[in-house]
Amino acid sequence: MSDLLSAASLLLAIIAVLYGMWYPEIVKSLATDVPDHPAAKRKPRGEVVAVRRSRALPLMIATILLATVFLPDMTRIVVRSASMYVSDGVSGFKKYSAVATAFVLVEIVAIGFAVHSTRVWLRFGRLLEKLS
């Protein structure tokens, strides 16, 4: 279990570093003003497309893959814990595992990153519609 936690934590840390490096550029791109004149939309549209492809897309793919890879293990841990609580009650906490709990928390953060990165991707889509 500790190997699983280590792998998930390391991958999440890599994604967090990429988020930290790329997020200011993503936010700046999402704040692009939409010009009124159709010809003036060409340059900002190109810049938005570039950031969407080079920053938002890789982050979305990576976060979704990370969340998906570890989801079955998290589900197994949560189901096992819930069934132990139902069958043993409070005495089931004698079998508590901080490592398993930490893994579940890391997976929850990974799912949060996946949801956030998908929402950012969709915001880019709406912005590109306005810039068309």
LINQUI-V522485 format. One line per field, one symbol per residue. ss: DSSP state (h for helix, s for strand, l for the rest). burial: + if it has 16 or more other C-alpha atoms within 10 Angstrom, else -. A space follows every 50 residues. Layout:
ss=???
burial=???
This chain:
ss=lhhhhhhhhhhhhhhhhhhhhhhhhhhhhhlllllllhhhhhhhhhhhhh hhhhhhhhhhhhhhhhhhhhhhhhhhhhhhhhhhhhhhhhhhhhhllhhh hhhhhhhhhhhhhhhhhhhhhhhhhhhhhhll
burial=----+--++--+--++--+--++--+--++---+------+--++--++- ++--+++-++-+++-++--++-++--+---+--+---------------+ +-++-++--++-+++-++-++--+--++--+-
